[in-house]
Amino acid sequence: MTGTTTGADWRAWQESWDRQQEWYMPDREERFRVMLDMVEAFAGPAPRVLDLACGTGSITDRLLTRFPNARSTGVDLDPALLAIAEGTFEGDDRVTFVAADLKEPDWVDRLPHDTYDAVLTATALHWLHLDPLATLYGRIAGIVRDGGVFMNADHMADPSTPRINEAEAVLRRARRERAREDGALDWARWWELAGRDPVLAEPTARRFEIYGEHADGDTPPLDWHVRALRGAGFSEARGVWGSPSDGMVLALK
């Protein structure tokens, strides 16, 4: 990957992660746009945001571009992705990163603020199974201020529509093949390059010690998320964006 052989070009790593994710989700930017629309609707142009399971800070990057007066706390456990995030936003006092395991009960105690206007996450929590995810929703409800929002955009296919799901999967595979022919990196190739980078090699090795090749949890449909979030203490919850395979749920405190 051009410009990243020293591991010092964090912006290049950030952009390469975005391109790799778009290989799987060509509508990724659209879900981010809708997410930030809802942040503006409920919290205005200077929100305090928790970027949950932040990875390289993709949400934070778009948040600060759109809302320069926003503040963001990113929390994640992945040492390689956190290294990219911290390098990208180094010196930006609007951003704080916290290394924490969302399955542990004390992760909220490590945050710099007791409450947030918005908690945002995208394509990250599908590595959790249903019970830990419902528990996590309860902890999130405790840090969203009254009138604040939580949004989760993730895989939320409806198992009651198997033919629709299969048609979309066929199309998605065809798009990936075209992207591969155009030189796009898939998940495995991206991590292979990160593992060879002089700076990222060590945190990448630790990352695979934590997660293995890929952590796969449950991917319940959107209506499960709605019920779980209402049960966790949010007063309202419903879908605000969707594709044949993915959805975004918004929960209002």
Residue frames as qw, qx, qy, qz and C-alpha x, y, z in Angstrom:
[[0.000, 0.890, 0.457, 0.000, 0.00, 0.00, 0.00],
 [0.436, 0.543, -0.020, 0.717, 1.59, 3.25, -1.15],
 [0.093, -0.671, 0.168, -0.716, 2.78, 5.57, 1.57],
 [0.744, -0.554, 0.083, -0.365, 2.40, 3.18, 4.51],
 [0.830, 0.195, -0.467, 0.235, 5.60, 1.14, 4.50],
 [0.226, 0.352, -0.558, 0.717, 6.94, 3.05, 7.50],
 [0.360, -0.519, -0.758, 0.164, 3.68, 2.82, 9.41],
 [0.191, -0.306, -0.270, 0.893, 3.82, 6.58, 9.99],
 [0.213, -0.087, -0.371, -0.900, 1.20, 7.63, 7.45],
 [0.199, 0.243, 0.825, -0.470, -1.83, 7.18, 9.69],
 [0.496, 0.457, 0.074, -0.735, -4.18, 8.98, 7.33],
 [0.446, 0.335, -0.711, -0.428, -3.28, 6.50, 4.58],
 [0.097, -0.045, -0.977, 0.186, -4.03, 3.60, 6.93],
 [0.330, 0.357, 0.512, -0.708, -7.31, 5.27, 7.90],
 [0.534, 0.454, -0.228, -0.676, -8.32, 5.64, 4.27],
 [0.344, 0.235, -0.881, -0.226, -7.26, 2.10, 3.40],
 [0.119, 0.173, 0.887, -0.410, -9.46, 0.78, 6.22],
 [0.463, 0.448, 0.229, -0.729, -12.40, 2.75, 4.83],
 [0.499, 0.411, -0.551, -0.528, -11.85, 1.32, 1.34],
 [0.170, 0.096, -0.980, 0.045, -11.58, -2.20, 2.71],
 [0.260, 0.299, 0.721, -0.568, -14.85, -1.77, 4.65],
 [0.503, 0.473, -0.053, -0.721, -16.57, -0.39, 1.55],
 [0.251, 0.241, -0.880, -0.323, -15.63, -3.62, -0.22],
 [0.077, -0.261, -0.945, 0.182, -18.20, -5.26, 2.07],
 [0.048, 0.720, 0.580, -0.379, -20.57, -2.29, 2.48],
 [0.334, 0.323, 0.363, 0.807, -20.87, -0.05, -0.58],
 [0.215, -0.779, -0.354, -0.471, -23.57, 1.99, 1.22],
 [0.599, -0.313, -0.453, 0.582, -21.32, 2.67, 4.24],
 [0.159, 0.056, -0.066, 0.983, -21.20, 6.44, 3.76],
 [0.388, -0.445, -0.422, -0.688, -24.98, 6.64, 3.47],
 [0.657, -0.531, -0.530, 0.074, -25.46, 5.05, 6.88],
 [0.463, -0.203, -0.272, 0.819, -22.93, 7.48, 8.37],
 [0.048, -0.266, -0.197, -0.942, -24.82, 10.42, 6.83],
 [0.550, -0.534, -0.474, -0.433, -28.13, 9.31, 8.30],
 [0.669, -0.382, -0.480, 0.419, -26.48, 8.67, 11.64],
 [0.316, -0.106, -0.152, 0.930, -25.08, 12.21, 11.80],
 [0.256, -0.430, -0.379, -0.778, -28.40, 13.65, 10.61],
 [0.643, -0.568, -0.495, -0.135, -30.00, 12.11, 13.69],
 [0.564, -0.262, -0.334, 0.708, -27.20, 13.37, 15.95],
 [0.076, 0.162, 0.081, 0.981, -27.87, 16.88, 14.69],
 [0.434, -0.497, -0.483, -0.576, -31.61, 16.47, 15.16],
 [0.709, -0.575, -0.408, 0.003, -31.29, 15.42, 18.81],
 [0.677, -0.485, -0.121, 0.540, -28.05, 17.03, 19.99],
 [0.122, 0.972, -0.026, -0.200, -27.33, 19.97, 17.69],
 [0.658, 0.689, -0.241, 0.184, -24.02, 20.92, 16.04],
 [0.099, 0.647, -0.636, 0.409, -21.74, 20.54, 19.10],
 [0.896, -0.316, -0.154, -0.271, -22.52, 17.09, 20.54],
 [0.252, -0.561, 0.773, -0.156, -20.54, 15.05, 23.02],
 [0.873, 0.217, -0.278, -0.338, -20.33, 11.62, 21.38],
 [0.583, -0.402, 0.707, 0.007, -19.16, 8.17, 22.40],
 [0.616, 0.472, -0.531, -0.341, -17.78, 6.30, 19.38],
 [0.769, -0.302, 0.503, -0.254, -18.42, 2.75, 20.59],
 [0.814, 0.043, 0.509, 0.276, -16.16, -0.04, 19.28],
 [0.195, 0.874, -0.070, -0.440, -14.56, 2.78, 17.32],
 [0.857, 0.313, 0.233, 0.338, -11.94, 0.86, 15.35],
 [0.547, 0.155, 0.106, 0.816, -9.82, 3.36, 13.42],
 [0.033, -0.500, -0.290, 0.815, -12.21, 6.19, 14.33],
 [0.146, 0.309, 0.667, 0.662, -14.27, 6.24, 11.12],
 [0.162, -0.802, -0.567, -0.098, -17.33, 7.69, 12.86],
 [0.388, -0.718, -0.106, 0.568, -15.24, 10.23, 14.78],
 [0.352, -0.091, 0.433, 0.825, -13.58, 11.34, 11.53],
 [0.003, -0.507, -0.623, -0.596, -16.93, 12.06, 9.89],
 [0.332, -0.787, -0.486, 0.186, -18.38, 13.57, 13.07],
 [0.376, -0.615, 0.006, 0.693, -15.62, 16.18, 13.37],
 [0.242, 0.106, 0.528, 0.807, -15.66, 16.97, 9.66],
 [0.139, -0.629, -0.611, -0.459, -19.37, 17.77, 9.83],
 [0.441, -0.861, -0.204, -0.147, -19.43, 19.23, 13.35],
 [0.505, 0.502, -0.411, 0.570, -16.09, 20.92, 14.13],
 [0.258, -0.540, 0.411, -0.688, -17.26, 21.78, 17.67],
 [0.912, -0.235, -0.238, -0.238, -18.15, 18.20, 18.54],
 [0.226, -0.598, 0.737, -0.218, -16.26, 16.13, 21.12],
 [0.886, 0.105, -0.378, -0.247, -15.65, 12.42, 20.76],
 [0.461, -0.497, 0.719, -0.154, -14.56, 9.58, 23.01],
 [0.745, 0.293, -0.530, -0.281, -13.58, 6.44, 21.12],
 [0.588, -0.417, 0.646, -0.250, -13.53, 3.11, 22.95],
 [0.857, 0.328, -0.353, -0.185, -12.21, -0.18, 21.55],
 [0.806, -0.461, 0.365, 0.063, -10.09, -3.18, 22.49],
 [0.863, 0.400, 0.128, 0.281, -8.30, -3.77, 19.17],
 [0.486, -0.650, 0.147, 0.566, -4.70, -2.52, 19.66],
 [0.449, 0.086, 0.513, 0.727, -3.95, -2.22, 15.93],
 [0.068, 0.723, 0.516, 0.454, -7.06, -0.24, 15.02],
 [0.372, -0.885, -0.198, 0.198, -6.61, 1.93, 18.11],
 [0.551, -0.350, 0.254, 0.714, -3.03, 2.66, 17.05],
 [0.268, 0.387, 0.515, 0.717, -4.33, 3.96, 13.72],
 [0.187, -0.852, -0.445, -0.200, -7.04, 5.99, 15.44],
 [0.499, -0.761, -0.059, 0.410, -4.63, 7.53, 17.96],
 [0.499, -0.140, 0.363, 0.774, -2.13, 8.31, 15.23],
 [0.170, 0.585, 0.552, 0.569, -4.77, 9.89, 13.00],
 [0.249, -0.871, -0.296, -0.304, -6.12, 12.19, 15.71],
 [0.663, -0.266, -0.265, 0.647, -2.89, 12.86, 17.60],
 [0.228, -0.046, -0.064, 0.971, -2.87, 16.41, 18.95],
 [0.310, -0.429, -0.425, -0.734, -6.63, 16.92, 18.48],
 [0.041, -0.065, 0.705, -0.705, -7.95, 17.82, 21.93],
 [0.651, -0.017, -0.053, -0.757, -11.52, 17.14, 20.79],
 [0.866, 0.088, -0.446, -0.211, -10.82, 13.41, 20.77],
 [0.378, -0.522, 0.709, -0.287, -10.02, 10.90, 23.51],
 [0.746, 0.137, -0.607, -0.236, -9.45, 7.17, 23.07],
 [0.577, -0.437, 0.562, -0.401, -9.97, 4.48, 25.70],
 [0.437, 0.211, -0.863, -0.143, -8.84, 0.86, 25.49],
 [0.490, -0.117, 0.618, -0.604, -11.54, -1.30, 27.07],
 [0.089, -0.098, -0.964, -0.230, -13.39, -4.59, 26.64],
 [0.468, -0.192, -0.120, -0.854, -17.12, -3.96, 26.16],
 [0.727, -0.231, -0.624, -0.169, -17.89, -7.38, 27.64],
 [0.435, -0.106, -0.619, 0.645, -16.41, -6.31, 30.98],
 [0.206, -0.802, -0.561, 0.004, -18.77, -4.52, 33.41],
 [0.383, -0.710, -0.111, 0.581, -16.31, -1.77, 34.32],
 [0.499, 0.285, 0.365, 0.733, -15.65, -0.33, 30.84],
 [0.026, -0.865, -0.331, -0.377, -17.94, 2.64, 31.49],
 [0.550, -0.784, -0.063, 0.281, -15.83, 3.58, 34.52],
 [0.625, -0.164, 0.283, 0.708, -12.89, 4.28, 32.21],
 [0.291, 0.706, 0.418, 0.492, -14.74, 6.91, 30.18],
 [0.287, 0.078, -0.204, 0.933, -13.87, 10.59, 30.72],
 [0.363, -0.180, -0.009, -0.914, -17.55, 11.62, 31.00],
 [0.342, 0.103, 0.820, -0.447, -20.52, 10.22, 32.91],
 [0.550, 0.582, 0.546, -0.246, -23.02, 10.93, 30.13],
 [0.240, -0.110, 0.571, 0.778, -23.08, 11.52, 26.37],
 [0.470, 0.391, 0.013, -0.792, -25.46, 13.23, 23.97],
 [0.852, 0.355, -0.197, -0.331, -25.08, 10.35, 21.54],
 [0.536, -0.373, 0.747, 0.125, -23.52, 6.89, 21.53],
 [0.687, 0.570, -0.219, -0.395, -22.77, 5.66, 17.99],
 [0.487, -0.336, 0.785, 0.181, -21.54, 2.37, 16.61],
 [0.702, 0.524, -0.183, -0.446, -21.39, 0.82, 13.15],
 [0.863, 0.322, -0.385, -0.049, -20.68, -2.72, 11.95],
 [0.133, 0.547, -0.698, 0.443, -19.01, -3.66, 15.20],
 [0.511, -0.284, 0.581, -0.566, -21.35, -5.30, 17.73],
 [0.884, 0.154, -0.248, -0.366, -22.16, -8.36, 15.58],
 [0.468, 0.343, -0.772, 0.259, -19.26, -10.10, 17.31],
 [0.282, -0.179, 0.667, -0.666, -21.40, -10.29, 20.48],
 [0.201, -0.302, -0.919, -0.154, -23.99, -12.97, 21.20],
 [0.280, -0.658, -0.450, -0.535, -27.51, -12.01, 22.25],
 [0.606, -0.683, -0.369, 0.173, -27.18, -12.06, 26.03],
 [0.523, -0.310, -0.035, 0.793, -23.94, -10.01, 26.18],
 [0.122, 0.344, 0.357, 0.860, -25.40, -7.59, 23.62],
 [0.390, -0.730, -0.459, -0.325, -28.54, -7.06, 25.68],
 [0.627, -0.582, -0.239, 0.459, -26.34, -6.49, 28.76],
 [0.413, -0.009, 0.158, 0.897, -24.27, -3.97, 26.80],
 [0.087, -0.592, -0.440, -0.670, -27.45, -2.13, 25.79],
 [0.526, -0.754, -0.390, 0.047, -28.31, -1.77, 29.46],
 [0.571, -0.419, -0.039, 0.704, -24.92, -0.22, 30.21],
 [0.240, 0.266, 0.347, 0.867, -25.26, 2.13, 27.24],
 [0.258, -0.747, -0.492, -0.364, -28.66, 3.27, 28.51],
 [0.574, -0.683, -0.275, 0.360, -26.93, 4.34, 31.71],
 [0.444, -0.352, 0.136, 0.813, -24.57, 6.77, 29.97],
 [0.117, 0.457, 0.500, 0.726, -26.91, 8.35, 27.41],
 [0.068, 0.112, 0.364, -0.922, -28.33, 11.57, 28.83],
 [0.334, 0.579, 0.672, -0.319, -32.08, 12.12, 28.99],
 [0.437, 0.819, 0.070, -0.364, -33.11, 13.19, 25.49],
 [0.033, -0.621, 0.693, 0.363, -29.93, 11.68, 24.03],
 [0.878, 0.324, -0.104, -0.337, -29.68, 8.89, 21.48],
 [0.504, -0.352, 0.759, 0.212, -27.98, 5.60, 20.78],
 [0.735, 0.534, -0.149, -0.390, -27.56, 4.36, 17.20],
 [0.546, -0.298, 0.760, 0.190, -26.30, 1.02, 15.98],
 [0.679, 0.552, -0.253, -0.412, -25.83, 0.30, 12.26],
 [0.311, -0.385, 0.868, 0.042, -25.00, -3.35, 11.67],
 [0.274, 0.006, -0.876, -0.398, -25.98, -6.61, 9.98],
 [0.404, 0.135, 0.585, -0.690, -29.71, -6.99, 10.67],
 [0.340, 0.044, -0.727, -0.595, -31.09, -9.24, 7.94],
 [0.694, -0.077, 0.285, -0.657, -34.60, -10.58, 8.47],
 [0.186, -0.182, 0.960, 0.104, -34.56, -14.41, 8.53],
 [0.530, 0.435, 0.638, -0.352, -38.22, -14.49, 7.48],
 [0.558, 0.765, -0.040, -0.319, -37.26, -13.31, 3.94],
 [0.708, -0.305, 0.531, 0.353, -34.74, -15.94, 2.75],
 [0.645, 0.509, 0.425, 0.381, -35.20, -15.34, -1.00],
 [0.097, 0.982, -0.006, 0.161, -34.70, -11.58, -0.63],
 [0.523, -0.743, 0.388, 0.153, -31.64, -12.22, 1.53],
 [0.765, -0.024, 0.524, 0.373, -30.14, -14.64, -0.99],
 [0.502, 0.756, 0.278, 0.315, -30.74, -12.31, -3.94],
 [0.104, -0.976, 0.172, -0.081, -28.96, -9.51, -2.09],
 [0.674, -0.520, 0.474, 0.224, -26.10, -11.84, -1.15],
 [0.751, 0.326, 0.431, 0.378, -25.59, -12.85, -4.78],
 [0.283, 0.911, 0.088, 0.288, -25.45, -9.21, -5.82],
 [0.396, -0.872, 0.287, 0.021, -23.04, -8.42, -2.99],
 [0.783, -0.228, 0.475, 0.329, -20.69, -11.24, -4.04],
 [0.622, 0.592, 0.323, 0.398, -20.70, -9.99, -7.63],
 [0.019, 0.978, -0.059, 0.197, -19.84, -6.46, -6.48],
 [0.607, -0.677, 0.388, 0.152, -16.98, -7.78, -4.36],
 [0.801, 0.110, 0.435, 0.395, -15.55, -9.68, -7.29],
 [0.411, 0.809, 0.166, 0.386, -15.60, -6.53, -9.42],
 [0.279, -0.934, 0.202, -0.092, -13.95, -4.61, -6.58],
 [0.782, -0.378, 0.413, 0.274, -11.27, -7.29, -6.29],
 [0.703, 0.432, 0.346, 0.447, -10.57, -7.02, -10.01],
 [0.156, 0.916, 0.035, 0.367, -10.15, -3.26, -9.51],
 [0.480, 0.386, -0.508, 0.603, -7.52, -3.87, -6.84],
 [0.510, -0.641, 0.118, -0.561, -9.56, -3.45, -3.64],
 [0.162, 0.295, -0.867, 0.367, -8.26, -5.14, -0.51],
 [0.698, -0.439, -0.471, -0.313, -10.42, -7.63, 1.34],
 [0.639, -0.728, 0.131, -0.211, -10.32, -8.24, 5.12],
 [0.929, -0.213, 0.129, 0.273, -7.61, -10.91, 5.03],
 [0.644, 0.457, 0.040, 0.612, -5.31, -9.00, 2.66],
 [0.106, -0.863, 0.070, -0.489, -5.65, -5.78, 4.69],
 [0.718, -0.659, 0.207, -0.085, -4.63, -7.52, 7.89],
 [0.905, 0.091, 0.093, 0.406, -1.79, -9.28, 6.09],
 [0.393, 0.664, -0.052, 0.634, -0.34, -5.88, 5.14],
 [0.406, -0.815, 0.139, -0.389, -0.86, -4.53, 8.67],
 [0.905, -0.393, 0.133, 0.090, 0.99, -7.54, 10.06],
 [0.792, 0.237, 0.071, 0.558, 4.00, -6.77, 7.86],
 [0.095, 0.884, -0.013, 0.457, 4.15, -3.08, 8.76],
 [0.484, 0.237, -0.564, 0.626, 7.07, -2.19, 11.09],
 [0.195, -0.245, 0.385, -0.868, 4.85, -0.18, 13.45],
 [0.734, -0.114, 0.000, -0.670, 1.59, -2.14, 13.22],
 [0.619, 0.168, -0.766, -0.053, 3.05, -5.65, 13.26],
 [0.164, 0.051, -0.815, 0.553, 3.18, -5.94, 17.05],
 [0.429, 0.120, 0.404, -0.799, -0.31, -4.55, 17.81],
 [0.703, 0.193, -0.413, -0.547, -1.69, -6.64, 14.92],
 [0.469, 0.110, -0.866, 0.132, -0.25, -9.79, 16.49],
 [0.082, 0.069, 0.702, -0.704, -1.83, -8.84, 19.82],
 [0.560, 0.145, -0.039, -0.815, -5.11, -8.18, 18.02],
 [0.711, 0.115, -0.611, -0.330, -5.24, -11.74, 16.69],
 [0.261, 0.043, -0.858, 0.440, -4.38, -13.09, 20.13],
 [0.297, 0.120, 0.457, -0.830, -7.48, -11.30, 21.46],
 [0.642, 0.326, 0.072, -0.691, -9.97, -11.99, 18.67],
 [0.662, 0.100, 0.720, 0.184, -8.63, -14.82, 16.53],
 [0.300, 0.184, 0.605, 0.714, -9.26, -14.60, 12.80],
 [0.256, -0.320, -0.247, -0.878, -12.70, -13.03, 13.15],
 [0.135, 0.132, 0.781, -0.596, -15.13, -12.87, 16.05],
 [0.343, -0.240, -0.609, -0.673, -18.59, -13.96, 15.00],
 [0.224, 0.096, 0.693, -0.678, -21.53, -13.46, 17.32],
 [0.291, 0.546, 0.783, -0.061, -25.24, -13.14, 16.55],
 [0.001, 0.013, -0.301, -0.954, -26.91, -10.94, 13.94],
 [0.185, 0.518, 0.784, -0.288, -30.54, -10.62, 15.06],
 [0.185, 0.617, 0.509, 0.571, -33.08, -8.70, 12.96],
 [0.042, 0.402, -0.099, 0.909, -33.87, -5.07, 13.64],
 [0.596, -0.558, -0.233, -0.528, -37.01, -5.80, 15.68],
 [0.801, -0.304, -0.404, 0.321, -34.89, -7.74, 18.21],
 [0.402, 0.128, -0.211, 0.882, -32.72, -4.65, 18.72],
 [0.289, -0.499, -0.148, -0.804, -35.82, -2.48, 19.16],
 [0.768, -0.508, -0.334, -0.202, -37.20, -4.76, 21.87],
 [0.759, -0.157, -0.338, 0.534, -33.84, -5.10, 23.62],
 [0.241, 0.272, -0.121, 0.924, -33.25, -1.36, 23.70],
 [0.474, -0.544, -0.170, -0.672, -36.70, -0.63, 25.07],
 [0.850, -0.398, -0.342, 0.041, -36.13, -3.30, 27.67],
 [0.640, 0.043, -0.281, 0.714, -32.81, -1.66, 28.55],
 [0.225, -0.631, -0.393, 0.630, -34.55, 1.60, 29.46],
 [0.069, -0.045, 0.346, 0.935, -34.84, 3.64, 26.28],
 [0.399, 0.397, 0.462, -0.686, -38.25, 5.28, 25.88],
 [0.717, 0.601, 0.048, -0.350, -38.41, 4.96, 22.09],
 [0.354, -0.399, 0.742, 0.405, -36.60, 2.81, 19.54],
 [0.769, 0.522, 0.323, -0.179, -37.06, 2.07, 15.84],
 [0.681, 0.097, 0.419, 0.593, -35.21, 1.61, 12.58],
 [0.115, 0.858, 0.037, -0.500, -34.08, 4.79, 10.81],
 [0.323, 0.644, -0.566, -0.400, -32.13, 3.31, 7.88],
 [0.791, -0.071, 0.602, -0.076, -31.96, -0.02, 6.12],
 [0.355, 0.458, -0.674, -0.458, -30.67, -2.09, 3.22],
 [0.855, -0.014, -0.407, -0.321, -31.57, -5.71, 2.34],
 [0.771, -0.003, -0.558, 0.307, -28.87, -7.00, 4.71],
 [0.364, -0.033, -0.450, 0.815, -28.18, -4.18, 7.18],
 [0.230, -0.814, -0.450, -0.288, -30.14, -1.77, 9.31],
 [0.227, 0.255, -0.398, 0.851, -29.75, 1.07, 11.77],
 [0.422, -0.669, -0.613, 0.003, -31.69, 1.30, 15.00],
 [0.058, 0.469, -0.230, 0.851, -32.11, 4.57, 16.90],
 [0.499, -0.540, -0.654, 0.177, -33.02, 4.53, 20.59],
 [0.048, -0.664, 0.051, -0.744, -34.08, 7.70, 22.43],
 [0.336, -0.114, -0.729, 0.586, -33.46, 8.02, 26.17]]
